[in-house]
Each structure stands twice: as structure tokens, then as C-alpha cells.
Amino acid sequence: MELLETLECCSPLASEPLDIEQALRLAPVFKALGDPVRLRIVSIVASHAGGEACVCDLTAAFDVSQPTISHHLKVLKQVGLLTSERRASWVYYRVVPEMMAELSALLDVSRALGASLEGGISRQDGAR
């Protein structure tokens, strides 16, 4: 799926409710990201030089065992947030750009709110 197709298919949460299929598909992704170690793993991989990180780069960043890191990586791969490639004895991880784009588009409520405000809908006085 191309990035443009991904962005076009995902309305922000504020523009329309998710259908049941979207909710069932995305709930495990958000659940995976709800763990602080996994959220940090995704952040480390995404921000690492070249957009990929070796498992050795990840284990050094945490005070947990290598098998625990492997478990978290497995969960992140299962939900489609990461992909991996073995090179010799090391495994390198990358974020899946299409999944990140889909989550970003879904959470970009500013687009929907901006359209609402442009259409004459504004916040009530005293609204937070």
C-alpha cells in the first residue's frame, strides 16, 4: 500500500467513528504501544540513524533481559509496527512506514477540527 493510499483511507478519529473492522485491527496496535518498553523500542528504531536499529542497539537501552526485548520485538512485529532483517548474526529492525502513516492519519484530529472550524462550527464559550 502506498503512503498516499494509506493517508486517504484513514479519516481522523474526530471526523467519523471507526468501523468495527478498523477498531478490531487497530486495537492490538495501540495495546502494543501501551507498554512503555515497546513504545520506547519503536521510538529508538524510528529515530536511529538510517531508520533501522540492530537488536544490540536495543538491548543496551533497557534494564531488562535480552529474551524480554525479543518478546517485545515479536509483539511489535506481530501487530505490524516493525519489520526485521537478519544480517549475519544480527537482526535489524525498521518501523513499517505504512502503519506509522495510518496511525498518524487516524490521530490527526487537527485536520478534522480545522475543517469544522472553517465550516463555521466553533467552540462554545467556556469549553476546554
C-alpha positions in Angstrom: 0.0 0.0 0.0 1.4 3.4 -1.0 1.7 6.2 1.6 -0.9 8.3 -0.2 -3.4 5.5 -0.3 -2.9 4.9 3.4 -3.5 8.6 4.3 -6.6 8.7 2.1 -8.1 5.7 3.7 -7.8 6.8 7.3 -10.1 9.5 8.4 -9.1 11.2 11.7 -11.0 10.0 14.8 -12.7 13.4 15.0 -14.2 13.2 11.5 -16.0 9.9 11.7 -16.3 6.9 14.1 -14.1 3.9 13.4 -16.0 1.0 12.0 -15.8 -2.4 13.8 -13.2 -3.8 11.4 -10.9 -0.8 11.8 -11.3 -1.0 15.6 -10.6 -4.7 15.7 -7.5 -4.3 13.5 -6.0 -1.3 15.3 -6.8 -2.2 18.9 -3.9 -4.6 19.1 -1.5 -2.0 17.7 -2.5 0.5 20.4 -2.3 -2.2 23.0 1.2 -3.0 21.9 2.2 0.7 22.1 0.6 0.9 25.5 3.6 -0.8 27.0 6.4 1.7 27.9 9.2 -0.6 26.8 7.6 -1.3 23.4 6.8 2.4 22.9 10.5 3.2 23.5 11.6 0.4 21.2 9.5 1.9 18.4 10.9 5.4 19.2 14.5 4.1 19.2 14.2 2.2 16.0 12.4 5.1 14.2 14.9 7.7 15.3 18.0 5.6 14.9 20.5 6.5 12.1 19.3 5.1 8.8 15.9 4.4 10.2 16.9 1.0 11.5 18.4 -0.4 14.7 20.2 -3.6 15.5 18.9 -5.7 18.3 22.2 -5.0 20.0 21.4 -1.3 20.0 18.1 -2.0 21.7 19.2 -4.3 24.5 21.8 -1.7 25.6 19.0 0.9 26.1 17.0 -1.1 28.6 17.4 -2.7 32.0 15.6 -5.9 31.0 16.9 -9.2 29.7 17.6 -9.9 26.0 14.7 -12.5 26.0 12.4 -9.8 27.3 13.5 -7.5 24.5 13.0 -10.3 22.0 9.4 -10.8 23.3 8.6 -7.1 22.9 10.1 -7.1 19.4 8.0 -10.2 18.5 4.8 -8.4 19.7 5.7 -5.3 17.7 6.3 -7.3 14.5 3.0 -9.3 15.0 0.9 -6.1 15.1 2.7 -4.7 12.0 4.7 -1.9 13.6 8.2 -3.3 12.9 9.8 -5.5 10.3 13.2 -7.2 10.6 16.0 -8.4 8.5 18.8 -10.8 9.6 22.3 -9.9 8.6 24.9 -12.5 9.6 24.3 -13.0 13.4 22.4 -9.7 14.0 18.8 -8.8 13.3 18.0 -5.2 12.2 14.6 -3.7 12.8 12.7 -0.9 11.0 9.4 0.7 11.5 6.7 -0.1 8.9 6.1 3.3 7.3 2.6 2.5 6.2 1.5 1.5 9.7 3.0 4.7 11.2 1.3 6.8 8.5 -2.0 5.1 9.2 -1.7 5.8 12.9 -0.6 9.3 12.3 -3.6 10.0 9.9 -6.0 8.4 12.4 -4.7 10.6 15.3 -4.5 13.8 13.2 -7.7 15.3 14.7 -6.4 18.8 13.8 -7.4 18.1 10.1 -11.0 17.3 11.1 -11.2 20.1 13.7 -9.7 22.6 11.2 -12.4 21.7 8.7 -15.1 22.0 11.3 -13.9 25.4 12.3 -13.6 26.6 8.7 -17.2 25.4 8.2 -18.4 27.8 10.9 -18.5 25.4 13.8 -16.7 26.9 16.7 -16.1 26.0 20.4 -18.6 27.2 22.9 -17.6 29.8 25.4 -16.0 28.2 28.4 -15.3 24.9 26.6 -12.0 23.3 27.3 
